[in-house]
């Protein structure tokens, strides 16, 4: 039977944007795109392969983590170009749907920047251990865009008013506040994230894998059906309407050119 690195290499091939480690009780996926773990198309492809491999194993837990300075600063802004935005959004939403629909318990360990698509990835995990000083936010509105996963599901996680405040202002919060509003499970000092994560994994590992899987299915069945439809609608508006506006094009260009945007009218 193939296991660990053997299974990783034989079934999924090598990785350059993530580090993928199959352990006895969990699959650990560490985002590995220095310096801020920006999620580009290559990382998305590798995440899909890692999740597919994990789905074929008996491990009951999937852990997502980043580096000390960044879980992820978000999806690659350059991928919003007209010739790549459709592929990018399709790939990213396929990853999110895989996590939401997975029968594995998913745990995110967050340190440093956790923004945009990175915050969306962490948000859809079952549990989140965050450092107290981590920076959480959905800053897409500052580029005249919106985060499709967050507009679909964030209100169900933190409530409508908190979600509206975070998404419509693009402001950031720290890890303590993320726990206060329900965006994360537990906040600990920076140096204790790994130990808190391992404690959570050990706790889950001592429980019945079958019971965890079936309980998760029961918990999320109703929400998952609505999430799938809501995300499809949010993605359609994003691609067919928002990306065609002057301000979205200007916001993305201004970010890439490191200048202030000049908002206009259609």
BELPE-V921241 format. One record per backbone hydrogen bond with DSSP energy under -1.0 kcal/mol. NH is the residue of the N-H (numbers start at 1). CO is the residue of the C=O. If there is no record, write none. Layout:
((NH,CO) (NH,CO))
This chain:
((6,3) (8,4) (9,5) (10,6) (11,7) (12,8) (19,30) (21,28) (23,26) (27,61) (28,21) (29,63) (30,19) (31,65) (32,17) (37,33) (39,74) (40,38) (44,40) (45,41) (46,42) (47,43) (48,44) (49,45) (50,46) (51,47) (52,48) (53,49) (54,50) (55,51) (56,53) (57,54) (62,105) (63,27) (64,107) (65,29) (67,70) (71,113) (72,113) (73,36) (76,39) (79,76) (80,77) (81,78) (84,81) (85,81) (88,84) (89,85) (90,86) (91,87) (92,88) (93,89) (94,90) (95,91) (96,92) (97,93) (98,94) (99,95) (100,96) (101,97) (105,60) (107,62) (108,127) (109,64) (110,129) (113,69) (114,135) (115,72) (116,137) (118,115) (120,116) (121,117) (122,118) (123,119) (124,120) (125,122) (127,106) (129,108) (130,186) (131,110) (132,188) (134,131) (135,112) (136,173) (137,114) (142,139) (143,140) (144,141) (145,140) (151,147) (152,148) (153,149) (154,150) (157,154) (158,154) (159,155) (163,159) (164,160) (165,161) (166,162) (167,163) (168,164) (169,165) (170,166) (173,136) (176,132) (178,174) (179,175) (180,176) (181,177) (183,178) (184,178) (185,128) (186,128) (188,130) (192,189) (193,190) (196,192) (197,193) (198,194) (199,195) (200,196) (201,197) (202,198) (203,199) (204,200) (205,201) (206,202) (207,204) (212,208) (213,209) (214,210) (215,211) (216,212) (217,213) (218,214) (219,215) (220,216) (221,217) (224,220) (225,221) (226,222) (227,223) (228,224) (229,225) (230,226) (231,227) (232,228) (233,229) (234,230) (235,231) (236,232) (237,233) (238,234) (239,235) (240,236) (241,237) (242,237) (243,238) (244,241) (245,242) (249,245) (250,246) (251,247) (252,248) (253,249) (254,250) (255,251) (256,252) (257,253) (259,254))
